Amino acid sequence: MGEGNHLPVPGSTGKPAGRWMWLFGSTAVAVVAGGMLMQYVRSPATKAAADPPAGQARVGRPAAKENILSKVGKDSITYDAVAEECVKRFGREVLDDMIHRLIIQQACEENNIKVSDQEISDEIARIAKRFNLDVNQWLQMLQAERNVSPMHYRQSVIYPLIAMKKLAGENVEVDPKELNEAFVRNYGPRVKARMIMFDNLRRAQAGLKKILENPDEFETLAGELSVDQNSRALGGQIPPIPMYNGNQELEEQAFKLKKGQISPVIEVGNRFIVLKSEGKTEPVVSSIDEVRDTLYDELKESKVQADVATLFEKIKKKTIVENYLTGYSNRPERSAGEGSQKGVIQPVNGTQAKQNSSPARASNSAAGSSKSSRN
């Protein structure tokens, strides 16, 4: 979707030419299903993709004034009935996404942000190259595995991704320390280990005592004592532990261990774990120069996306949104005459107003397996 072919958002107000029909972030299955259904029921019969099975006649859509999509015996299914069913099934997700589109669109209009068709094509080519695929292969994979058409991908994923990056700005720097840590994290040695997880400190200390008395029975004890179902089924086996991955104490304790040694109790979040080292992996890449450019691009992209997420939150907070389907409002104050509390809007069509709840996530992925921003 370029500068001159924006799609209108149905039911939106304001300048029609500036309302864009794209989803921001990853494409939820329900949203895709709802969107595809709405496209189908609005399409004339001449746009049908496939012929009917042998022996069955093609049925053309009746005149628009009849508002009938299907005849089943003596009964009819109308467009309005299908639309109402879609709203019941997918309405909240679709409406949240439409709200997010308009929030971002309005910010783009305020800042005179435009995205060309060529920029979209270049971004798709860049993402496809990252996965060692040509553009056609990448688009075919998205269609087959995620049910995302090429046009939908351009308009609903890549366009908003680029727009938000432009809004956030991409002037980020990656310092040498970050680069070196990323190299060690991605390509350095890792600790091969087994783990037993406990849900409180008392059980962890009692478990550690039992483990130290029977260190050769660690796998069996993992099946008996660990509260982590995934690793327990594998005798406590877990993926190798890298450095600089987010838990300094865990990493330090793991890398201190020699092969066969048992760790003390390590607190990880609200859990407590004991490790048994099985040695370290051998690095495949020995020099940072071999992967410096790749690491730099990945770190820069990560920082840009963090900036995008932060900016999106700021834009949302300053944009007044009233969602009459869910009863959500972020209006700071409601007048006493309206009889509404903060964060609650009046019922619509006799439905009961609901308390303030966060809008659905504006997630980031799908642009390469899915990453842009989260609400």
Secondary structure, 3 states (H helix, E strand, C coil): CCCCCCCCCCCCCCCHHHCCCCCCCCCCHHHHHHHHHHHHHHCCHHHCCCCCCCCCCCCCCCCHHHCEEEEECCEEEEHHHHHHHHHHHHHHHHHHHHHHHHHHHHHHHHCCCCCCHHHHHHHHHHHHHHCCCCHHHHHHHHHHHHCCCHHHHHHHHHHHHHHHHHHHCCCCCCCHHHHHHHHHHHHCCCEEEEEEEECCHHHHHHHHHHHHHCHHHHHHHHHHHCCCHHHHCCCCECCCECCCCCCHHHHHHHHHCCCCCECCCEEECCEEEEEEEEEECCCCCCCHHHCHHHHHHHHHHHHHHHHHHHHHHHHHHHCCCEECCCCEECCCCCCHHHCCCCCECCCCCCCCCCCCCCCCCCCCECCCCCECCCC
